[in-house]
Amino acid sequence: MQYRTLGRTGVQVSTLALGAMNFGRIGRTTQEEATAIVDAALEAGVNLIDTADMYGDGESEEMVGKAVAGRRDDIVLATKAVMPMGDERNHRGSSRRWLVTALDDSLRRLGVDHVDLYQIHRWDPATSDEETLSALTDLQRAGKIRYFGSSTFPAYRIVQAQWAAREHRLGRYVTEQPSYSVLQRGIESDVLPVTEEYGMGVLVWSPLASGWLSGAVRRGRDVTTHRSAFMPERFDTALPANRARLDAVERLAGIADAAGLTMIQLALGFATAHPAVTSALVGPRTLDHLHSQLAAADTVLPADVLDAIDSVVAPGTDLAAHEKYDTPPALLDASLRRR
């Protein structure tokens, strides 16, 4: 396992980190299976575990808490808030009112007195940066969180939050967690240059592109991945964007074969090759999935392989831009761009 410094924090984290979204009802992973996955990940040198309050409505946090009991101090533990937790209108967002409650709920579910990294899961347009950063700074000073970060923020919002922190003399986001893979490279054109400018750690999610880069999706085969069962539109090859992805996957498979790599090694090796990326989050549902991903722990792609990948998907290109989660609200809601 390789390790890198998380931004300018001085904290050393593994280049492959364990994402726990699939623990519980989302991935149908039991507590016994989740604990076995955590055991194997830690044994392999993974030292960062990432979850969120909304994964399984808190179930993932509870399962992570049980799995790490007795060895919490050896783990960089990260969670997130902001996404809706029930139907109550104020049980969401990044207001001080909600973040204070949400963090206490997360700490209770995790069975710990603090988390190392607390992340704002999505930018909340209803709440000012000053409000959010002020609450996070107070929670940090109270010892409940060590650091705080953002997740899937557009580049301009990352810049705005850094400015607000300086303007109001508040703590700042020290990490960003964006989506990044061979098939979704858009952050190379804006987000990653910004995170480098501000010395932020970057924990990328979905480096296997929801299973497209796992080796299980190939031309002429039925798509039977777990994700395709509840997100069929993302794998419907009648759609132009998915045909483009399938074409790219076939070419990437040839590159992997020629280099003596699995598709997973190619995909994870690519995600961790960018100098702005600290760690890639893997989200296994089973122990077998984890082992196939850990096989990429020491994968370093040579320049010729990276050049070949660039010839398939150009730098800064998203093959499925409509699936991005950082689109400015005015592009999604017509009322926000009409006078």
Summary of the structure (lengths in Angstrom):
residues: 339
radius of gyration: 19.4
end to end distance: 54.0
largest distance: 57.6
contacts: 1154
relative contact order: 0.13
helix: 44%
strand: 15%
